């Protein structure tokens, strides 16, 4: 996981922010410099393909607990689709 992804997770997907699915997260991310957006994309893509972001890591960064690595992976896949592809809605983390 790169530094940009960790900062993004900490700032926008922490326990207080992650449940705001009003639709502004994609616009917020893409308002940053293209280099930052590309770094977040690459970090998230790498986390998904390499499995380098564990549930313990995610909880440490965001204070959100996932029941399994599979549940976290599914959530991050949906988040990637929402932020960078054609996903229509921001996914909700577990409560």
Biopython code that builds the backbone (N, CA, C, O; Angstrom):
import numpy as np
from Bio.PDB.StructureBuilder import StructureBuilder

atoms = [
    (1, "UNK", "N", (0.859, -1.173, 0.000)),
    (1, "UNK", "CA", (0.000, 0.000, 0.000)),
    (1, "UNK", "C", (0.903, 1.233, 0.000)),
    (1, "UNK", "O", (1.829, 1.343, 0.804)),
    (2, "UNK", "N", (0.622, 2.135, -0.897)),
    (2, "UNK", "CA", (1.431, 3.355, -0.953)),
    (2, "UNK", "C", (0.908, 4.412, 0.019)),
    (2, "UNK", "O", (-0.187, 4.301, 0.570)),
    (3, "UNK", "N", (1.721, 5.424, 0.202)),
    (3, "UNK", "CA", (1.397, 6.490, 1.163)),
    (3, "UNK", "C", (0.118, 7.232, 0.783)),
    (3, "UNK", "O", (-0.676, 7.579, 1.657)),
    (4, "UNK", "N", (-0.089, 7.476, -0.501)),
    (4, "UNK", "CA", (-1.283, 8.211, -0.941)),
    (4, "UNK", "C", (-2.563, 7.445, -0.617)),
    (4, "UNK", "O", (-3.549, 8.033, -0.172)),
    (5, "UNK", "N", (-2.542, 6.139, -0.839)),
    (5, "UNK", "CA", (-3.734, 5.350, -0.516)),
    (5, "UNK", "C", (-3.991, 5.377, 0.992)),
    (5, "UNK", "O", (-5.132, 5.539, 1.425)),
    (6, "UNK", "N", (-2.955, 5.223, 1.770)),
    (6, "UNK", "CA", (-3.149, 5.245, 3.226)),
    (6, "UNK", "C", (-3.729, 6.578, 3.685)),
    (6, "UNK", "O", (-4.629, 6.609, 4.524)),
    (7, "UNK", "N", (-3.218, 7.679, 3.138)),
    (7, "UNK", "CA", (-3.758, 9.003, 3.490)),
    (7, "UNK", "C", (-5.219, 9.132, 3.075)),
    (7, "UNK", "O", (-6.039, 9.659, 3.827)),
    (8, "UNK", "N", (-5.544, 8.647, 1.871)),
    (8, "UNK", "CA", (-6.911, 8.716, 1.375)),
    (8, "UNK", "C", (-7.849, 7.911, 2.270)),
    (8, "UNK", "O", (-8.921, 8.387, 2.644)),
    (9, "UNK", "N", (-7.445, 6.700, 2.607)),
    (9, "UNK", "CA", (-8.273, 5.864, 3.481)),
    (9, "UNK", "C", (-8.491, 6.536, 4.826)),
    (9, "UNK", "O", (-9.611, 6.577, 5.335)),
    (10, "UNK", "N", (-7.424, 7.057, 5.393)),
    (10, "UNK", "CA", (-7.496, 7.685, 6.713)),
    (10, "UNK", "C", (-8.412, 8.923, 6.694)),
    (10, "UNK", "O", (-9.160, 9.161, 7.642)),
    (11, "UNK", "N", (-8.344, 9.698, 5.614)),
    (11, "UNK", "CA", (-9.104, 10.956, 5.552)),
    (11, "UNK", "C", (-10.552, 10.767, 5.101)),
    (11, "UNK", "O", (-11.447, 11.439, 5.612)),
    (12, "UNK", "N", (-10.795, 9.856, 4.142)),
    (12, "UNK", "CA", (-12.126, 9.800, 3.520)),
    (12, "UNK", "C", (-12.898, 8.507, 3.751)),
    (12, "UNK", "O", (-14.094, 8.448, 3.467)),
    (13, "UNK", "N", (-12.238, 7.474, 4.260)),
    (13, "UNK", "CA", (-12.950, 6.216, 4.496)),
    (13, "UNK", "C", (-12.819, 5.752, 5.936)),
    (13, "UNK", "O", (-12.955, 4.564, 6.229)),
    (14, "UNK", "N", (-12.556, 6.685, 6.826)),
    (14, "UNK", "CA", (-12.499, 6.334, 8.238)),
    (14, "UNK", "C", (-13.919, 6.111, 8.758)),
    (14, "UNK", "O", (-14.896, 6.288, 8.030)),
    (15, "UNK", "N", (-14.013, 5.725, 10.013)),
    (15, "UNK", "CA", (-15.310, 5.362, 10.587)),
    (15, "UNK", "C", (-16.337, 6.487, 10.500)),
    (15, "UNK", "O", (-17.530, 6.217, 10.355)),
    (16, "UNK", "N", (-15.904, 7.725, 10.583)),
    (16, "UNK", "CA", (-16.839, 8.854, 10.534)),
    (16, "UNK", "C", (-17.265, 9.199, 9.114)),
    (16, "UNK", "O", (-18.397, 9.638, 8.908)),
    (17, "UNK", "N", (-16.398, 9.015, 8.138)),
    (17, "UNK", "CA", (-16.672, 9.442, 6.765)),
    (17, "UNK", "C", (-17.232, 8.343, 5.860)),
    (17, "UNK", "O", (-17.988, 8.637, 4.934)),
    (18, "UNK", "N", (-16.879, 7.104, 6.112)),
    (18, "UNK", "CA", (-17.201, 6.011, 5.186)),
    (18, "UNK", "C", (-18.694, 5.775, 4.999)),
    (18, "UNK", "O", (-19.113, 5.220, 3.984)),
    (19, "UNK", "N", (-19.489, 6.189, 5.964)),
    (19, "UNK", "CA", (-20.932, 5.949, 5.868)),
    (19, "UNK", "C", (-21.673, 7.077, 5.138)),
    (19, "UNK", "O", (-22.887, 7.007, 4.949)),
    (20, "UNK", "N", (-20.944, 8.097, 4.738)),
    (20, "UNK", "CA", (-21.534, 9.168, 3.932)),
    (20, "UNK", "C", (-21.468, 8.747, 2.467)),
    (20, "UNK", "O", (-20.456, 8.943, 1.795)),
    (21, "UNK", "N", (-22.537, 8.182, 1.999)),
    (21, "UNK", "CA", (-22.590, 7.715, 0.612)),
    (21, "UNK", "C", (-23.420, 8.659, -0.251)),
    (21, "UNK", "O", (-24.155, 8.220, -1.135)),
    (22, "UNK", "N", (-23.300, 9.943, 0.009)),
    (22, "UNK", "CA", (-24.076, 10.949, -0.718)),
    (22, "UNK", "C", (-23.629, 11.116, -2.169)),
    (22, "UNK", "O", (-24.306, 11.781, -2.953)),
    (23, "UNK", "N", (-22.505, 10.523, -2.526)),
    (23, "UNK", "CA", (-22.066, 10.585, -3.916)),
    (23, "UNK", "C", (-20.953, 11.574, -4.182)),
    (23, "UNK", "O", (-20.599, 11.798, -5.339)),
    (24, "UNK", "N", (-20.395, 12.167, -3.153)),
    (24, "UNK", "CA", (-19.373, 13.186, -3.391)),
    (24, "UNK", "C", (-17.949, 12.651, -3.329)),
    (24, "UNK", "O", (-17.020, 13.373, -3.690)),
    (25, "UNK", "N", (-17.745, 11.436, -2.895)),
    (25, "UNK", "CA", (-16.389, 10.922, -2.730)),
    (25, "UNK", "C", (-15.626, 10.855, -4.056)),
    (25, "UNK", "O", (-14.452, 11.223, -4.111)),
    (26, "UNK", "N", (-16.268, 10.397, -5.100)),
    (26, "UNK", "CA", (-15.598, 10.314, -6.407)),
    (26, "UNK", "C", (-15.192, 11.714, -6.877)),
    (26, "UNK", "O", (-14.062, 11.917, -7.321)),
    (27, "UNK", "N", (-16.104, 12.666, -6.780)),
    (27, "UNK", "CA", (-15.781, 14.048, -7.178)),
    (27, "UNK", "C", (-14.658, 14.622, -6.331)),
    (27, "UNK", "O", (-13.775, 15.314, -6.838)),
    (28, "UNK", "N", (-14.698, 14.328, -5.035)),
    (28, "UNK", "CA", (-13.659, 14.819, -4.134)),
    (28, "UNK", "C", (-12.296, 14.275, -4.549)),
    (28, "UNK", "O", (-11.338, 15.038, -4.676)),
    (29, "UNK", "N", (-12.202, 12.976, -4.760)),
    (29, "UNK", "CA", (-10.926, 12.381, -5.155)),
    (29, "UNK", "C", (-10.425, 12.977, -6.464)),
    (29, "UNK", "O", (-9.255, 13.349, -6.568)),
    (30, "UNK", "N", (-11.291, 13.072, -7.456)),
    (30, "UNK", "CA", (-10.867, 13.527, -8.784)),
    (30, "UNK", "C", (-10.636, 15.036, -8.852)),
    (30, "UNK", "O", (-10.217, 15.548, -9.891)),
    (31, "UNK", "N", (-10.901, 15.745, -7.770)),
    (31, "UNK", "CA", (-10.575, 17.172, -7.716)),
    (31, "UNK", "C", (-9.104, 17.397, -7.352)),
    (31, "UNK", "O", (-8.586, 18.502, -7.511)),
    (32, "UNK", "N", (-8.436, 16.348, -6.865)),
    (32, "UNK", "CA", (-7.014, 16.453, -6.540)),
    (32, "UNK", "C", (-6.173, 16.406, -7.814)),
    (32, "UNK", "O", (-6.684, 16.155, -8.906)),
    (33, "UNK", "N", (-4.893, 16.649, -7.653)),
    (33, "UNK", "CA", (-3.961, 16.573, -8.786)),
    (33, "UNK", "C", (-4.049, 15.194, -9.435)),
    (33, "UNK", "O", (-4.239, 14.193, -8.744)),
    (34, "UNK", "N", (-3.915, 15.138, -10.746)),
    (34, "UNK", "CA", (-3.972, 13.840, -11.436)),
    (34, "UNK", "C", (-2.939, 12.839, -10.913)),
    (34, "UNK", "O", (-3.194, 11.635, -10.910)),
    (35, "UNK", "N", (-1.791, 13.318, -10.476)),
    (35, "UNK", "CA", (-0.757, 12.416, -9.963)),
    (35, "UNK", "C", (-1.211, 11.730, -8.664)),
    (35, "UNK", "O", (-0.928, 10.556, -8.429)),
    (36, "UNK", "N", (-1.918, 12.496, -7.837)),
    (36, "UNK", "CA", (-2.429, 11.934, -6.584)),
    (36, "UNK", "C", (-3.513, 10.902, -6.884)),
    (36, "UNK", "O", (-3.518, 9.820, -6.297)),
    (37, "UNK", "N", (-4.418, 11.228, -7.783)),
    (37, "UNK", "CA", (-5.492, 10.308, -8.157)),
    (37, "UNK", "C", (-4.894, 9.015, -8.711)),
    (37, "UNK", "O", (-5.341, 7.922, -8.362)),
    (38, "UNK", "N", (-3.889, 9.139, -9.569)),
    (38, "UNK", "CA", (-3.231, 7.967, -10.143)),
    (38, "UNK", "C", (-2.550, 7.130, -9.058)),
    (38, "UNK", "O", (-2.572, 5.901, -9.120)),
    (39, "UNK", "N", (-1.955, 7.781, -8.080)),
    (39, "UNK", "CA", (-1.292, 7.055, -7.002)),
    (39, "UNK", "C", (-2.302, 6.312, -6.130)),
    (39, "UNK", "O", (-2.048, 5.178, -5.725)),
    (40, "UNK", "N", (-3.444, 6.936, -5.836)),
    (40, "UNK", "CA", (-4.490, 6.262, -5.066)),
    (40, "UNK", "C", (-5.012, 5.073, -5.866)),
    (40, "UNK", "O", (-5.214, 3.991, -5.315)),
    (41, "UNK", "N", (-5.224, 5.270, -7.139)),
    (41, "UNK", "CA", (-5.698, 4.180, -8.005)),
    (41, "UNK", "C", (-4.709, 3.022, -8.004)),
    (41, "UNK", "O", (-5.096, 1.867, -7.825)),
    (42, "UNK", "N", (-3.448, 3.328, -8.203)),
    (42, "UNK", "CA", (-2.427, 2.291, -8.245)),
    (42, "UNK", "C", (-2.311, 1.583, -6.901)),
    (42, "UNK", "O", (-2.161, 0.362, -6.850)),
    (43, "UNK", "N", (-2.380, 2.345, -5.813)),
    (43, "UNK", "CA", (-2.312, 1.739, -4.492)),
    (43, "UNK", "C", (-3.477, 0.808, -4.224)),
    (43, "UNK", "O", (-3.294, -0.275, -3.668)),
    (44, "UNK", "N", (-4.673, 1.219, -4.613)),
    (44, "UNK", "CA", (-5.856, 0.383, -4.407)),
    (44, "UNK", "C", (-5.811, -0.849, -5.304)),
    (44, "UNK", "O", (-6.152, -1.953, -4.880)),
    (45, "UNK", "N", (-5.392, -0.648, -6.532)),
    (45, "UNK", "CA", (-5.279, -1.775, -7.463)),
    (45, "UNK", "C", (-4.267, -2.792, -6.941)),
    (45, "UNK", "O", (-4.510, -3.998, -6.977)),
    (46, "UNK", "N", (-3.149, -2.301, -6.464)),
    (46, "UNK", "CA", (-2.118, -3.173, -5.906)),
    (46, "UNK", "C", (-2.622, -3.903, -4.669)),
    (46, "UNK", "O", (-2.354, -5.093, -4.498)),
    (47, "UNK", "N", (-3.344, -3.204, -3.812)),
    (47, "UNK", "CA", (-3.899, -3.831, -2.615)),
    (47, "UNK", "C", (-4.852, -4.962, -2.986)),
    (47, "UNK", "O", (-4.913, -5.981, -2.297)),
    (48, "UNK", "N", (-5.587, -4.781, -4.064)),
    (48, "UNK", "CA", (-6.531, -5.806, -4.502)),
    (48, "UNK", "C", (-5.835, -6.994, -5.138)),
    (48, "UNK", "O", (-6.214, -8.139, -4.890)),
    (49, "UNK", "N", (-4.832, -6.739, -5.947)),
    (49, "UNK", "CA", (-4.172, -7.844, -6.660)),
    (49, "UNK", "C", (-3.143, -8.567, -5.804)),
    (49, "UNK", "O", (-2.962, -9.776, -5.944)),
    (50, "UNK", "N", (-2.472, -7.845, -4.924)),
    (50, "UNK", "CA", (-1.417, -8.452, -4.105)),
    (50, "UNK", "C", (-1.894, -8.857, -2.722)),
    (50, "UNK", "O", (-1.180, -9.558, -2.005)),
    (51, "UNK", "N", (-3.080, -8.431, -2.336)),
    (51, "UNK", "CA", (-3.593, -8.744, -1.016)),
    (51, "UNK", "C", (-2.761, -8.132, 0.103)),
    (51, "UNK", "O", (-2.667, -8.695, 1.193)),
    (52, "UNK", "N", (-2.164, -6.986, -0.168)),
    (52, "UNK", "CA", (-1.246, -6.379, 0.798)),
    (52, "UNK", "C", (-1.932, -5.534, 1.864)),
    (52, "UNK", "O", (-1.258, -4.950, 2.712)),
    (53, "UNK", "N", (-3.247, -5.461, 1.836)),
    (53, "UNK", "CA", (-3.990, -4.698, 2.831)),
    (53, "UNK", "C", (-4.869, -5.662, 3.614)),
    (53, "UNK", "O", (-5.904, -6.106, 3.118)),
    (54, "UNK", "N", (-4.465, -5.982, 4.820)),
    (54, "UNK", "CA", (-5.204, -6.949, 5.638)),
    (54, "UNK", "C", (-6.335, -6.253, 6.398)),
    (54, "UNK", "O", (-6.410, -5.025, 6.453)),
    (55, "UNK", "N", (-7.201, -7.067, 6.975)),
    (55, "UNK", "CA", (-8.278, -6.496, 7.784)),
    (55, "UNK", "C", (-7.704, -5.747, 8.984)),
    (55, "UNK", "O", (-8.251, -4.723, 9.394)),
    (56, "UNK", "N", (-6.615, -6.245, 9.544)),
    (56, "UNK", "CA", (-5.977, -5.563, 10.678)),
    (56, "UNK", "C", (-5.411, -4.211, 10.251)),
    (56, "UNK", "O", (-5.545, -3.223, 10.973)),
    (57, "UNK", "N", (-4.778, -4.170, 9.078)),
    (57, "UNK", "CA", (-4.254, -2.905, 8.553)),
    (57, "UNK", "C", (-5.392, -1.914, 8.330)),
    (57, "UNK", "O", (-5.301, -0.747, 8.711)),
    (58, "UNK", "N", (-6.469, -2.402, 7.704)),
    (58, "UNK", "CA", (-7.597, -1.524, 7.393)),
    (58, "UNK", "C", (-8.222, -0.973, 8.663)),
    (58, "UNK", "O", (-8.573, 0.206, 8.726)),
    (59, "UNK", "N", (-8.361, -1.813, 9.667)),
    (59, "UNK", "CA", (-8.938, -1.354, 10.931)),
    (59, "UNK", "C", (-8.027, -0.339, 11.618)),
    (59, "UNK", "O", (-8.508, 0.630, 12.206)),
    (60, "UNK", "N", (-6.719, -0.558, 11.546)),
    (60, "UNK", "CA", (-5.770, 0.385, 12.143)),
    (60, "UNK", "C", (-5.873, 1.761, 11.484)),
    (60, "UNK", "O", (-5.769, 2.787, 12.155)),
    (61, "UNK", "N", (-6.077, 1.774, 10.180)),
    (61, "UNK", "CA", (-6.120, 3.034, 9.426)),
    (61, "UNK", "C", (-7.475, 3.727, 9.552)),
    (61, "UNK", "O", (-7.531, 4.948, 9.694)),
    (62, "UNK", "N", (-8.567, 2.961, 9.501)),
    (62, "UNK", "CA", (-9.898, 3.550, 9.397)),
    (62, "UNK", "C", (-10.784, 3.359, 10.624)),
    (62, "UNK", "O", (-11.806, 4.032, 10.758)),
    (63, "UNK", "N", (-10.409, 2.464, 11.505)),
    (63, "UNK", "CA", (-11.211, 2.097, 12.659)),
    (63, "UNK", "C", (-12.492, 1.367, 12.249)),
    (63, "UNK", "O", (-13.492, 1.390, 12.967)),
    (64, "UNK", "N", (-12.444, 0.715, 11.077)),
    (64, "UNK", "CA", (-13.575, -0.088, 10.610)),
    (64, "UNK", "C", (-13.108, -1.538, 10.537)),
    (64, "UNK", "O", (-12.079, -1.848, 9.937)),
    (65, "UNK", "N", (-13.886, -2.416, 11.162)),
    (65, "UNK", "CA", (-13.525, -3.826, 11.245)),
    (65, "UNK", "C", (-14.321, -4.645, 10.225)),
    (65, "UNK", "O", (-15.539, -4.511, 10.109)),
    (66, "UNK", "N", (-13.607, -5.485, 9.500)),
    (66, "UNK", "CA", (-14.241, -6.423, 8.578)),
    (66, "UNK", "C", (-14.147, -7.829, 9.163)),
    (66, "UNK", "O", (-13.159, -8.170, 9.813)),
    (67, "UNK", "N", (-15.166, -8.635, 8.933)),
    (67, "UNK", "CA", (-15.217, -9.978, 9.510)),
    (67, "UNK", "C", (-14.216, -10.931, 8.870)),
    (67, "UNK", "O", (-13.799, -11.908, 9.491)),
    (68, "UNK", "N", (-13.831, -10.649, 7.631)),
    (68, "UNK", "CA", (-12.910, -11.555, 6.928)),
    (68, "UNK", "C", (-12.146, -10.793, 5.860)),
    (68, "UNK", "O", (-12.530, -9.698, 5.450)),
    (69, "UNK", "N", (-11.064, -11.397, 5.427)),
    (69, "UNK", "CA", (-10.277, -10.820, 4.326)),
    (69, "UNK", "C", (-11.126, -10.753, 3.053)),
    (69, "UNK", "O", (-11.006, -9.816, 2.264)),
    (70, "UNK", "N", (-11.979, -11.755, 2.867)),
    (70, "UNK", "CA", (-12.842, -11.806, 1.679)),
    (70, "UNK", "C", (-13.838, -10.645, 1.676)),
    (70, "UNK", "O", (-14.091, -10.041, 0.634)),
    (71, "UNK", "N", (-14.396, -10.338, 2.841)),
    (71, "UNK", "CA", (-15.349, -9.227, 2.936)),
    (71, "UNK", "C", (-14.656, -7.895, 2.640)),
    (71, "UNK", "O", (-15.216, -7.036, 1.959)),
    (72, "UNK", "N", (-13.448, -7.730, 3.149)),
    (72, "UNK", "CA", (-12.689, -6.509, 2.858)),
    (72, "UNK", "C", (-12.374, -6.428, 1.375)),
    (72, "UNK", "O", (-12.517, -5.366, 0.770)),
    (73, "UNK", "N", (-11.950, -7.523, 0.787)),
    (73, "UNK", "CA", (-11.613, -7.534, -0.644)),
    (73, "UNK", "C", (-12.833, -7.169, -1.492)),
    (73, "UNK", "O", (-12.723, -6.391, -2.439)),
    (74, "UNK", "N", (-13.977, -7.723, -1.154)),
    (74, "UNK", "CA", (-15.205, -7.413, -1.906)),
    (74, "UNK", "C", (-15.540, -5.924, -1.791)),
    (74, "UNK", "O", (-15.894, -5.287, -2.783)),
    (75, "UNK", "N", (-15.428, -5.376, -0.589)),
    (75, "UNK", "CA", (-15.691, -3.945, -0.375)),
    (75, "UNK", "C", (-14.721, -3.088, -1.182)),
    (75, "UNK", "O", (-15.133, -2.129, -1.834)),
    (76, "UNK", "N", (-13.444, -3.428, -1.141)),
    (76, "UNK", "CA", (-12.453, -2.651, -1.876)),
    (76, "UNK", "C", (-12.644, -2.769, -3.390)),
    (76, "UNK", "O", (-12.405, -1.808, -4.121)),
    (77, "UNK", "N", (-13.067, -3.924, -3.854)),
    (77, "UNK", "CA", (-13.385, -4.073, -5.287)),
    (77, "UNK", "C", (-14.526, -3.140, -5.683)),
    (77, "UNK", "O", (-14.454, -2.466, -6.710)),
    (78, "UNK", "N", (-15.568, -3.103, -4.874)),
    (78, "UNK", "CA", (-16.694, -2.208, -5.151)),
    (78, "UNK", "C", (-16.256, -0.752, -5.084)),
    (78, "UNK", "O", (-16.703, 0.074, -5.880)),
    (79, "UNK", "N", (-15.376, -0.438, -4.126)),
    (79, "UNK", "CA", (-14.878, 0.937, -4.002)),
    (79, "UNK", "C", (-14.056, 1.317, -5.234)),
    (79, "UNK", "O", (-14.173, 2.433, -5.739)),
    (80, "UNK", "N", (-13.231, 0.398, -5.713)),
    (80, "UNK", "CA", (-12.436, 0.661, -6.915)),
    (80, "UNK", "C", (-13.362, 0.927, -8.100)),
    (80, "UNK", "O", (-13.144, 1.871, -8.861)),
    (81, "UNK", "N", (-14.388, 0.102, -8.257)),
    (81, "UNK", "CA", (-15.339, 0.298, -9.353)),
    (81, "UNK", "C", (-16.032, 1.643, -9.239)),
    (81, "UNK", "O", (-16.226, 2.332, -10.241)),
    (82, "UNK", "N", (-16.404, 2.020, -8.029)),
    (82, "UNK", "CA", (-17.074, 3.305, -7.816)),
    (82, "UNK", "C", (-16.140, 4.472, -8.125)),
    (82, "UNK", "O", (-16.528, 5.411, -8.819)),
    (83, "UNK", "N", (-14.927, 4.417, -7.619)),
    (83, "UNK", "CA", (-14.010, 5.553, -7.778)),
    (83, "UNK", "C", (-13.417, 5.676, -9.176)),
    (83, "UNK", "O", (-13.189, 6.788, -9.653)),
    (84, "UNK", "N", (-13.165, 4.546, -9.840)),
    (84, "UNK", "CA", (-12.374, 4.600, -11.068)),
    (84, "UNK", "C", (-13.037, 3.968, -12.287)),
    (84, "UNK", "O", (-12.512, 4.085, -13.394)),
    (85, "UNK", "N", (-14.157, 3.311, -12.115)),
    (85, "UNK", "CA", (-14.799, 2.670, -13.260)),
    (85, "UNK", "C", (-16.247, 3.137, -13.338)),
    (85, "UNK", "O", (-16.519, 4.329, -13.196)),
    (86, "UNK", "N", (-17.153, 2.240, -13.556)),
    (86, "UNK", "CA", (-18.540, 2.636, -13.785)),
    (86, "UNK", "C", (-19.467, 2.332, -12.607)),
    (86, "UNK", "O", (-20.688, 2.341, -12.762)),
    (87, "UNK", "N", (-18.901, 2.067, -11.447)),
    (87, "UNK", "CA", (-19.739, 1.815, -10.272)),
    (87, "UNK", "C", (-20.623, 3.016, -9.983)),
    (87, "UNK", "O", (-20.142, 4.148, -9.921)),
    (88, "UNK", "N", (-21.904, 2.774, -9.810)),
    (88, "UNK", "CA", (-22.854, 3.869, -9.642)),
    (88, "UNK", "C", (-22.954, 4.364, -8.211)),
    (88, "UNK", "O", (-23.205, 5.548, -7.988)),
    (89, "UNK", "N", (-22.761, 3.477, -7.227)),
    (89, "UNK", "CA", (-22.965, 3.869, -5.839)),
    (89, "UNK", "C", (-21.741, 3.517, -5.005)),
    (89, "UNK", "O", (-21.096, 2.489, -5.209)),
    (90, "UNK", "N", (-21.449, 4.387, -4.077)),
    (90, "UNK", "CA", (-20.367, 4.126, -3.139)),
    (90, "UNK", "C", (-20.800, 3.000, -2.196)),
    (90, "UNK", "O", (-21.887, 3.062, -1.622)),
    (91, "UNK", "N", (-19.969, 1.982, -2.033)),
    (91, "UNK", "CA", (-20.359, 0.894, -1.143)),
    (91, "UNK", "C", (-20.300, 1.307, 0.324)),
    (91, "UNK", "O", (-19.535, 2.190, 0.713)),
    (92, "UNK", "N", (-21.111, 0.658, 1.107)),
    (92, "UNK", "CA", (-21.119, 0.881, 2.556)),
    (92, "UNK", "C", (-20.221, -0.140, 3.234)),
    (92, "UNK", "O", (-20.242, -1.316, 2.869)),
    (93, "UNK", "N", (-19.441, 0.281, 4.202)),
    (93, "UNK", "CA", (-18.667, -0.687, 4.984)),
    (93, "UNK", "C", (-19.584, -1.381, 5.979)),
    (93, "UNK", "O", (-20.725, -0.959, 6.170)),
    (94, "UNK", "N", (-19.097, -2.440, 6.613)),
    (94, "UNK", "CA", (-19.927, -3.108, 7.632)),
    (94, "UNK", "C", (-20.124, -2.195, 8.842)),
    (94, "UNK", "O", (-19.293, -1.334, 9.132)),
    (95, "UNK", "N", (-21.216, -2.400, 9.525)),
    (95, "UNK", "CA", (-21.494, -1.568, 10.709)),
    (95, "UNK", "C", (-20.914, -2.137, 11.965)),
    (95, "UNK", "O", (-21.065, -1.550, 13.036)),
]
sb = StructureBuilder()
sb.init_structure("model")
sb.init_model(0)
sb.init_chain("A")
sb.init_seg("    ")
for serial, (resi, resn, name, xyz) in enumerate(atoms, 1):
    if name == "N":
        sb.init_residue(resn, " ", resi, " ")
    sb.init_atom(name, np.array(xyz, "f"), 0.0, 1.0, " ", f" {name:<3s}", serial, name[0])
structure = sb.get_structure()
